[in-house]
Amino acid sequence: MAETPPGPKGEPLFGSSRTYASDPFRFISALEDAYGDVAYFDMGPMETVMLCDPAAIERVLVSEADRFRKPDFQGDALGDLLGDGLLLSEGDTWEQQRQLANPAFSMRRLSGMAGRITDHTEDRLAGWDDGDVVNAERVMTRTTLDVILDLMMGVELGEERVAEIEQQLLPLGQRFEPDPLRFAAPEWMPMPDDAEFEAAVASLDAILDDIISVRERTAGSGDDGPMDFLSVLIRARDDGVESPEQLRDEMMTMLLAGHDTTALTLTYTWFLLSEHPEIERRVHEELDEVVGDERPGMAHVRELDYLEWVIQEAMRLYPPVYTMFREPIEAVELSGYPVESGMTLMLPQWGVHRSERFYEDPDTFDPERWKPDRANDRPRFAYFPFGGGPRHCIGKHLAMLEAQLIVATTAQQYRLEFLGETPLELMPSLTAHPRQEMSMRVVERN
């Protein structure tokens, strides 16, 4: 067994971090193309192993998940933002929080919420007229914020407060863009954007304080109260199971992670449909056949197979979470190479989803690759937009239901024509955002 996986030779001090930071997507694709299943490189002082082997990814996320943990390599910023919420917590804390969250995310509960997702979408469409130009990313962000605030926190905020939340997303995102200086610098060293980041966190904390204060009056007690996640946590806090700090951390995680990835999936779906009118036409034909003049609801979602494939394919080409990281807690062997405890494992959806080893014409938008007879022979972890294993994204069912209903409700009435430049350039943060403004013309369907 070889001692070290193959990989690029980096530069002193920075390793490959400056190449990665300049374009993580190109870097990941180049490594997958050159080295296949596994590659080794230095991310500044961090020894990093990139895994594009679906079998090894399955071991890390599922069958041997207890041998790996989430690394703490981003300093205190992510902890300051999300604290000990579901995304970052470990061990007993994570187990407890996951159990508390499960009822709010159950498919049984979400099925009964489908009409409210359609309501929020219709509210956002109410001001549209044929020929209007809209920023699709902004509209999708505000729609998914409406949904997560309602379904998981039990509140509806006015437009001014929703806009205030949206305004904080830019400085938060900028803080997590790859920066070779941050990779190399000690965690205690102040950086130029720290003040804006801290101000954004403080603004969101104030909004969450107000939301929690409102829900405290209606959360109920015992098992008879509302089942939105915030009410469940307030009751757990009142029973001494949940601390105020933990409640805050879960709500910040829910507010940010709960809307962002779905908004991006929808944004990229509209872009891809605009670029592929034949596929867009098939979506409209399916909607006309299945939904007709009715309001899209849960019963329709179960029959919208082609639309589901479209959304899956959008997440394959543009996975909002474009890479995940883990760290072995003991020495392991992965894809034929030893990996020491404390090394960083990169599991890049971007590289695996676009690999020609698993997908024919991988850069082509082809929803029919998700037909069962084509998808069944593909390795399970050749596609993992929601992660996998015990720590898979708890909101994946909500995200898919939400995406299908928002697209169905919108596409029932309108087409969206992308007006920006192609190809898209992506901005790497915790999630992959388009650099271009996603301006689209609203075209009313005849």
C-alpha positions as CSV (number, residue, x, y, z in Angstrom):
1,M,0.0,0.0,0.0
2,A,1.4,3.4,-1.0
3,E,2.2,5.8,1.8
4,T,0.7,9.0,0.3
5,P,-2.0,9.5,-2.4
6,P,-0.8,11.3,-5.6
7,G,-1.5,15.0,-5.9
8,P,-0.2,18.4,-6.9
9,K,3.0,19.9,-5.5
10,G,2.1,23.1,-3.8
11,E,4.2,26.2,-3.0
12,P,5.9,26.9,0.4
13,L,3.7,28.0,3.2
14,F,0.5,28.2,1.1
15,G,0.6,24.7,-0.4
16,S,-2.2,24.6,-2.9
17,S,-4.4,27.0,-1.0
18,R,-3.9,30.0,-3.4
19,T,-4.8,27.8,-6.4
20,Y,-7.9,26.4,-4.6
21,A,-9.0,29.9,-3.4
22,S,-8.8,31.4,-6.9
23,D,-11.3,28.9,-8.3
24,P,-12.3,25.9,-6.0
25,F,-14.5,24.5,-8.7
26,R,-11.8,24.3,-11.4
27,F,-9.3,23.0,-8.8
28,I,-11.6,20.2,-7.7
29,S,-12.5,19.2,-11.3
30,A,-8.8,19.2,-12.3
31,L,-7.8,17.0,-9.4
32,E,-10.7,14.6,-10.1
33,D,-9.8,14.4,-13.7
34,A,-6.0,13.9,-13.0
35,Y,-6.1,11.6,-10.0
36,G,-9.6,10.0,-10.0
37,D,-10.6,8.4,-6.7
38,V,-8.1,10.1,-4.3
39,A,-5.7,13.0,-4.3
40,Y,-3.4,14.6,-1.7
41,F,-2.6,18.3,-1.3
42,D,-1.7,20.8,1.3
43,M,-4.3,23.5,2.1
44,G,-1.8,25.9,3.8
45,P,-0.8,23.9,6.9
46,M,-3.6,21.4,6.5
47,E,-2.8,18.0,5.0
48,T,-5.9,17.3,2.8
49,V,-7.1,14.2,1.0
50,M,-9.8,14.6,-1.6
51,L,-12.0,11.6,-2.0
52,C,-14.0,11.1,-5.3
53,D,-14.4,7.4,-4.7
54,P,-18.2,6.7,-4.0
55,A,-17.3,3.6,-2.0
56,A,-14.9,5.5,0.2
57,I,-17.4,8.4,0.6
58,E,-20.1,5.9,1.7
59,R,-17.7,4.6,4.4
60,V,-17.0,8.1,5.7
61,L,-20.6,9.2,5.7
62,V,-22.5,6.0,6.5
63,S,-21.0,2.6,7.3
64,E,-18.1,4.0,9.4
65,A,-19.4,7.4,10.3
66,D,-18.4,7.0,13.9
67,R,-14.7,7.0,12.9
68,F,-15.0,10.6,11.4
69,R,-16.0,14.0,12.7
70,K,-16.5,17.5,11.3
71,P,-13.2,19.3,11.4
72,D,-12.8,22.6,13.2
73,F,-10.5,24.4,10.6
74,Q,-12.5,27.6,10.0
75,G,-11.5,29.3,13.2
76,D,-14.2,30.7,15.4
77,A,-16.3,32.3,12.7
78,L,-18.6,29.4,11.9
79,G,-18.9,28.6,15.6
80,D,-19.8,32.2,16.3
81,L,-22.5,32.0,13.6
82,L,-24.1,28.6,14.1
83,G,-22.8,27.6,17.5
84,D,-23.8,24.1,18.6
85,G,-26.7,23.7,16.2
86,L,-27.4,20.6,14.2
87,L,-24.9,21.4,11.5
88,L,-21.8,21.6,13.8
89,S,-22.7,19.8,17.1
90,E,-21.3,16.3,17.8
91,G,-21.9,13.4,20.1
92,D,-24.7,13.4,22.7
93,T,-25.6,17.1,21.9
94,W,-26.2,16.3,18.2
95,E,-28.2,13.1,19.1
96,Q,-30.5,15.1,21.5
97,Q,-31.0,17.9,19.0
98,R,-31.7,15.5,16.1
99,Q,-34.4,13.7,18.2
100,L,-36.0,17.0,19.0
101,A,-36.0,18.1,15.4
102,N,-37.3,14.9,13.8
103,P,-41.1,15.5,14.4
104,A,-40.9,19.0,12.8
105,F,-39.3,17.5,9.7
106,S,-41.4,14.3,9.4
107,M,-42.9,13.7,6.0
108,R,-46.3,13.3,7.7
109,R,-46.1,16.9,9.0
110,L,-44.6,18.3,5.9
111,S,-47.3,16.8,3.7
112,G,-49.9,18.8,5.5
113,M,-47.9,22.0,4.9
114,A,-47.8,21.8,1.1
115,G,-50.6,24.3,0.7
116,R,-48.7,26.8,2.8
117,I,-45.7,26.5,0.5
118,T,-47.9,27.2,-2.5
119,D,-49.5,30.1,-0.6
120,H,-46.1,31.7,0.0
121,T,-45.1,31.2,-3.7
122,E,-48.3,32.8,-4.9
123,D,-47.8,35.8,-2.6
124,R,-44.4,36.4,-4.2
125,L,-45.8,36.0,-7.7
126,A,-48.7,38.4,-7.0
127,G,-46.8,41.5,-8.2
128,W,-45.5,40.0,-11.4
129,D,-46.6,41.1,-14.9
130,D,-45.7,39.9,-18.3
131,G,-42.4,41.4,-19.4
132,D,-41.1,42.3,-15.8
133,V,-37.5,41.7,-15.1
134,V,-36.8,40.0,-11.7
135,N,-33.7,38.9,-9.9
136,A,-34.5,35.2,-9.6
137,E,-32.0,34.5,-6.9
138,R,-33.5,37.3,-4.7
139,V,-37.1,36.2,-5.3
140,M,-36.2,32.6,-4.5
141,T,-34.3,33.6,-1.4
142,R,-37.2,35.6,-0.1
143,T,-39.7,32.8,-1.0
144,T,-37.7,30.2,0.8
145,L,-37.2,32.5,3.8
146,D,-41.0,32.9,4.0
147,V,-41.3,29.1,4.0
148,I,-38.7,28.4,6.6
149,L,-39.9,31.2,8.9
150,D,-43.5,29.8,8.7
151,L,-43.0,26.1,8.7
152,M,-40.1,25.8,11.2
153,M,-40.5,29.0,13.3
154,G,-44.3,29.6,13.1
155,V,-43.9,33.3,12.2
156,E,-44.5,35.5,9.2
157,L,-42.3,38.6,9.0
158,G,-43.0,41.8,7.1
159,E,-41.1,42.6,4.0
160,E,-38.8,45.1,5.8
161,R,-37.7,42.4,8.2
162,V,-37.2,39.8,5.5
163,A,-35.1,42.3,3.6
164,E,-33.1,42.9,6.7
165,I,-32.3,39.2,7.0
166,E,-31.3,39.2,3.3
167,Q,-29.0,42.1,3.7
168,Q,-26.9,40.2,6.2
169,L,-26.3,37.3,3.9
170,L,-23.6,39.0,1.8
171,P,-21.1,39.8,4.7
172,L,-21.8,36.3,6.1
173,G,-21.0,34.7,2.8
174,Q,-17.9,36.7,2.2
175,R,-16.4,35.6,5.5
176,F,-16.4,32.0,4.3
177,E,-15.0,32.5,0.8
178,P,-11.6,30.6,0.5
179,D,-8.8,32.9,1.5
180,P,-5.2,31.6,1.5
181,L,-4.2,34.2,4.1
182,R,-6.8,32.7,6.5
183,F,-5.6,29.2,5.7
184,A,-2.0,30.2,6.7
185,A,-2.7,32.7,9.5
186,P,-3.2,31.8,13.2
187,E,-6.9,31.9,14.3
188,W,-6.3,34.8,16.6
189,M,-5.2,37.2,13.9
190,P,-7.8,39.9,13.0
191,M,-8.8,40.2,9.4
192,P,-10.3,43.1,7.4
193,D,-13.9,41.7,7.1
194,D,-14.2,40.6,10.7
195,A,-16.2,43.7,11.8
196,E,-18.8,43.4,9.0
197,F,-19.2,39.7,9.8
198,E,-19.7,40.4,13.5
199,A,-22.3,43.1,12.8
200,A,-24.2,40.8,10.5
201,V,-24.3,38.1,13.2
202,A,-25.5,40.7,15.8
203,S,-28.3,41.8,13.5
204,L,-29.5,38.3,12.9
205,D,-29.3,37.5,16.7
206,A,-31.6,40.5,17.3
207,I,-34.1,39.3,14.8
208,L,-34.1,35.8,16.3
209,D,-34.5,37.3,19.8
210,D,-37.7,39.0,18.6
211,I,-39.0,35.8,16.9
212,I,-38.4,33.7,20.0
213,S,-40.1,36.3,22.2
214,V,-43.2,36.2,20.0
215,R,-43.3,32.4,19.9
216,E,-42.9,32.0,23.6
217,R,-46.4,33.2,24.0
218,T,-47.9,30.6,21.7
219,A,-45.5,27.6,22.0
220,G,-47.8,25.7,24.5
221,S,-46.7,23.0,26.9
222,G,-46.3,19.2,26.9
223,D,-47.0,17.4,23.7
224,D,-50.1,19.4,22.7
225,G,-48.5,22.6,21.4
226,P,-47.6,23.5,17.8
227,M,-45.0,21.3,16.1
228,D,-42.9,23.9,14.3
229,F,-39.2,23.4,15.4
230,L,-39.0,26.6,17.4
231,S,-42.1,25.7,19.5
232,V,-40.7,22.2,20.2
233,L,-37.4,23.8,21.3
234,I,-39.1,26.4,23.5
235,R,-41.0,23.6,25.3
236,A,-37.8,21.6,25.7
237,R,-36.1,24.7,27.2
238,D,-39.0,25.3,29.6
239,D,-38.7,21.6,30.7
240,G,-35.0,22.0,31.3
241,V,-33.9,19.9,28.3
242,E,-32.7,22.7,26.1
243,S,-30.5,25.7,27.1
244,P,-31.3,29.2,25.8
245,E,-27.9,29.2,24.0
246,Q,-28.7,25.9,22.2
247,L,-32.1,27.2,21.2
248,R,-30.5,30.2,19.6
249,D,-27.9,28.1,17.8
250,E,-30.6,25.8,16.3
251,M,-32.6,28.8,15.1
252,M,-29.6,30.5,13.5
253,T,-28.8,27.2,11.8
254,M,-32.4,26.8,10.6
255,L,-32.7,30.4,9.4
256,L,-29.5,30.2,7.3
257,A,-29.1,26.6,6.2
258,G,-32.8,26.1,6.0
259,H,-33.4,28.5,3.1
260,D,-30.1,29.1,1.3
261,T,-29.5,25.7,-0.4
262,T,-33.1,25.5,-1.6
263,A,-33.0,29.0,-2.9
264,L,-29.9,28.2,-4.9
265,T,-31.3,24.9,-6.2
266,L,-34.3,26.9,-7.5
267,T,-32.1,29.7,-9.0
268,Y,-30.1,27.1,-10.9
269,T,-33.2,25.3,-12.0
270,W,-34.6,28.4,-13.6
271,F,-31.3,29.2,-15.3
272,L,-31.1,25.7,-16.7
273,L,-34.7,25.6,-17.9
274,S,-34.1,29.0,-19.6
275,E,-31.0,27.6,-21.4
276,H,-32.9,24.4,-22.5
277,P,-36.3,25.3,-23.9
278,E,-37.1,21.7,-24.9
279,I,-36.7,20.6,-21.4
280,E,-38.7,23.6,-20.2
281,R,-41.5,22.6,-22.6
282,R,-41.6,19.1,-21.2
283,V,-42.0,20.6,-17.6
284,H,-44.9,22.7,-18.8
285,E,-46.5,19.7,-20.5
286,E,-46.3,17.6,-17.4
287,L,-47.7,20.4,-15.3
288,D,-50.6,20.9,-17.7
289,E,-51.4,17.2,-17.6
290,V,-51.0,16.6,-13.9
291,V,-52.0,19.9,-12.3
292,G,-54.1,21.6,-15.0
293,D,-55.8,24.6,-13.5
294,E,-55.7,23.4,-9.9
295,R,-53.3,24.8,-7.2
296,P,-50.2,22.5,-7.0
297,G,-50.3,20.4,-3.9
298,M,-49.0,17.2,-2.3
299,A,-51.1,14.9,-4.5
300,H,-49.6,16.5,-7.6
301,V,-46.0,16.3,-6.3
302,R,-46.2,12.6,-6.2
303,E,-47.0,12.5,-9.9
304,L,-44.5,15.1,-11.2
305,D,-41.7,12.7,-12.1
306,Y,-40.1,14.7,-14.8
307,L,-40.0,17.9,-12.6
308,E,-38.3,15.9,-9.9
309,W,-35.7,14.7,-12.3
310,V,-35.1,18.3,-13.4
311,I,-34.5,19.4,-9.9
312,Q,-32.2,16.4,-9.2
313,E,-30.2,17.2,-12.3
314,A,-29.9,20.9,-11.3
315,M,-28.5,19.8,-8.0
316,R,-26.1,17.5,-9.8
317,L,-24.7,20.2,-12.0
318,Y,-24.8,23.0,-9.4
319,P,-24.8,21.4,-6.0
320,P,-25.3,24.3,-3.5
321,V,-23.1,22.5,-1.0
322,Y,-20.2,21.9,-3.4
323,T,-17.9,20.1,-0.9
324,M,-18.0,18.6,2.5
325,F,-15.2,18.0,5.0
326,R,-14.5,15.3,7.6
327,E,-11.6,14.3,9.8
328,P,-10.7,10.8,10.9
329,I,-10.5,10.4,14.7
330,E,-8.1,7.5,14.2
331,A,-5.8,6.2,11.4
332,V,-7.8,4.7,8.6
333,E,-7.3,3.3,5.1
334,L,-9.3,4.8,2.3
335,S,-9.1,3.9,-1.4
336,G,-5.9,2.0,-0.8
337,Y,-4.0,4.8,1.1
338,P,-3.4,5.4,4.8
339,V,-5.0,8.5,6.2
340,E,-3.8,9.7,9.6
341,S,-5.9,11.1,12.4
342,G,-6.3,14.8,12.1
343,M,-5.9,15.0,8.4
344,T,-8.6,16.8,6.5
345,L,-10.9,14.8,4.2
346,M,-12.6,16.7,1.3
347,L,-15.7,15.0,-0.1
348,P,-16.5,17.2,-3.2
349,Q,-20.0,16.9,-4.6
350,W,-18.8,19.2,-7.4
351,G,-16.1,16.8,-8.5
352,V,-18.1,13.6,-8.1
353,H,-21.3,14.9,-9.6
354,R,-19.5,16.1,-12.8
355,S,-17.2,13.0,-13.2
356,E,-17.3,11.3,-16.6
357,R,-16.5,8.1,-14.6
358,F,-20.1,8.1,-13.3
359,Y,-22.0,10.2,-15.8
360,E,-22.2,10.1,-19.6
361,D,-21.6,13.7,-21.0
362,P,-21.4,15.0,-17.4
363,D,-21.6,18.7,-18.3
364,T,-24.9,18.2,-20.2
365,F,-28.2,19.0,-18.5
366,D,-30.1,15.7,-19.0
367,P,-32.9,15.1,-16.5
368,E,-33.7,11.7,-18.0
369,R,-30.4,10.4,-16.5
370,W,-32.6,10.1,-13.4
371,K,-35.0,7.6,-14.9
372,P,-34.7,4.4,-12.8
373,D,-33.3,2.3,-15.6
374,R,-30.4,4.7,-16.0
375,A,-29.9,5.7,-12.4
376,N,-30.0,2.2,-10.8
377,D,-26.5,1.1,-12.0
378,R,-24.8,4.3,-10.7
379,P,-22.9,4.0,-7.4
380,R,-25.0,5.3,-4.6
381,F,-22.5,8.0,-3.6
382,A,-21.9,9.3,-7.1
383,Y,-24.7,11.7,-6.1
384,F,-25.0,13.2,-2.6
385,P,-26.3,16.7,-2.6
386,F,-27.7,16.2,1.0
387,G,-24.8,14.3,2.4
388,G,-25.6,10.9,3.7
389,G,-25.7,8.6,6.7
390,P,-26.8,9.5,10.2
391,R,-25.8,13.2,9.5
392,H,-27.6,13.6,6.2
393,C,-29.4,16.9,5.9
394,I,-32.5,16.7,8.0
395,G,-34.3,19.1,5.7
396,K,-33.9,17.1,2.5
397,H,-37.6,16.1,2.3
398,L,-38.7,19.7,2.9
399,A,-36.2,21.0,0.4
400,M,-37.4,18.7,-2.4
401,L,-41.1,19.3,-1.6
402,E,-40.5,23.0,-1.5
403,A,-38.5,23.1,-4.7
404,Q,-41.1,21.1,-6.6
405,L,-44.1,23.2,-5.4
406,I,-42.3,26.5,-6.0
407,V,-41.3,25.5,-9.5
408,A,-44.8,24.0,-10.2
409,T,-46.7,27.1,-9.0
410,T,-44.4,29.5,-10.9
411,A,-44.1,27.5,-14.1
412,Q,-47.9,26.9,-14.2
413,Q,-48.2,30.7,-15.0
414,Y,-44.8,31.9,-16.3
415,R,-41.6,31.2,-18.1
416,L,-38.4,32.8,-17.0
417,E,-35.8,34.0,-19.6
418,F,-32.3,34.4,-18.3
419,L,-30.9,37.8,-19.4
420,G,-27.3,37.5,-18.0
421,E,-24.1,36.3,-19.5
422,T,-23.1,32.7,-19.8
423,P,-21.3,30.6,-18.7
424,L,-22.2,31.2,-15.1
425,E,-19.4,32.1,-12.8
426,L,-19.7,30.8,-9.3
427,M,-18.8,32.4,-6.0
428,P,-17.6,29.9,-3.4
429,S,-18.7,30.4,0.2
430,L,-20.2,27.8,2.5
431,T,-22.5,27.3,-0.6
432,A,-22.0,28.0,-4.3
433,H,-23.7,31.3,-5.4
434,P,-23.7,32.8,-8.9
435,R,-21.5,35.8,-9.3
436,Q,-23.8,37.3,-11.9
437,E,-27.0,38.9,-11.0
438,M,-29.7,36.4,-12.0
439,S,-31.8,38.8,-14.0
440,M,-34.7,37.0,-15.7
441,R,-37.6,38.3,-17.8
442,V,-41.1,37.1,-16.8
443,V,-43.0,35.7,-19.7
444,E,-46.7,34.9,-19.1
445,R,-47.7,31.5,-20.6
446,N,-50.4,31.5,-23.1
